[in-house]
């Protein structure tokens, strides 16, 4: 049977999504074909509207529908404490906590020389401007605990040395309910480094 060009284009479009392989993209494309017309058009409209109406906040880099995001506009937030994250979606974990009431700064990635992504590609200059102009007193580096995330955090920490701001890093260690014998050496090392008095 000859491939249908329209279906192939739809499959190719789905395969551009992160974590979606050829088979999953194919299943998604066929699922769209099985949808009734109204659902399929709503799906297409949702994608179109997301691209048209959602943009990055010019202050912090989180996604917003207004000119500035809700976090930056909120006067009840502690604008002296700023969590530095790699991507906008990373803020969701903090927002679910209902314990963090500071603001964010999105770098737009991590330093990854193997992928041709250096410090120049990150929104670091804007972070320095914010520290100087917005009264930020603490920077919490919350990049992922990967080689690239650690490299990025260390780079920013070094850059902020001597600036009138406290730089902290998220603690790591053993998750609640974990067994010591299953922990890898790096996790145990970080748990030891992050120990505190009881």
HUSULDA-V560171 format. One record per residue. PSI is psi as a letter, one per 30 degrees, with the letter a starting at -180 (999 if undefined). D_FIRST is the distance of its C-alpha to the first C-alpha in whole Angstrom. Layout:
<<PSI;D_FIRST> <PSI;D_FIRST>>
//
This chain:
<<k;0> <k;4> <k;7> <k;9> <e;12> <e;15> <e;13> <e;13> <e;17> <e;18> <e;17> <e;19> <e;21> <e;22> <f;22> <f;25> <k;27> <k;29> <g;28> <j;25> <a;22> <e;19> <e;18> <e;21> <e;19> <e;16> <e;18> <e;20> <e;17> <e;16> <e;20> <e;20> <e;18> <f;19> <l;23> <l;25> <e;25> <e;29> <e;28> <e;25> <e;28> <e;30> <e;28> <e;28> <e;31> <e;33> <e;31> <e;32> <e;36> <e;36> <e;35> <e;38> <f;40> <k;41> <l;42> <k;44> <k;48> <f;50> <e;53> <f;51> <f;47> <l;46> <k;44> <l;45> <f;45> <a;49> <e;50> <k;51> <l;50> <e;52> <e;53> <e;55> <f;56> <j;58> <f;61> <f;62> <k;60> <j;61> <g;61> <f;63> <k;60> <k;57> <k;54> <j;52> <l;48> <e;45> <l;43> <e;43> <f;42> <f;44> <f;47> <e;45> <e;47> <e;50> <e;50> <f;49> <e;52> <g;55> <f;57> <k;56> <g;58> <a;58> <l;55> <l;52> <k;51> <k;48> <e;48> <g;44> <a;43> <l;45> <j;46> <i;44> <e;44> <f;42> <g;39> <g;42> <j;43> <a;47> <f;50> <f;49> <f;46> <l;47> <i;50> <e;53> <e;55> <e;54> <e;55> <e;59> <e;59> <e;59> <e;61> <e;64> <f;64> <g;63> <g;65> <k;63> <f;65> <k;62> <k;59> <j;57> <j;54> <h;51> <l;48> <k;46> <h;48> <l;46> <e;47> <e;46> <e;47> <e;51> <e;51> <e;50> <e;53> <e;55> <e;55> <e;56> <e;59> <e;60> <e;60> <f;61> <k;64> <f;68> <l;66> <h;68> <k;65> <k;64> <k;61> <l;60> <k;57> <k;55> <l;56> <l;54> <a;55> <k;54> <l;52> <k;54> <g;53> <l;52> <k;54> <e;55> <f;54> <f;51> <k;51> <l;51> <e;53> <e;53> <e;52> <e;56> <e;57> <e;56> <e;58> <e;61> <e;61> <g;61> <l;63> <l;66> <k;69> <999;69>>
//
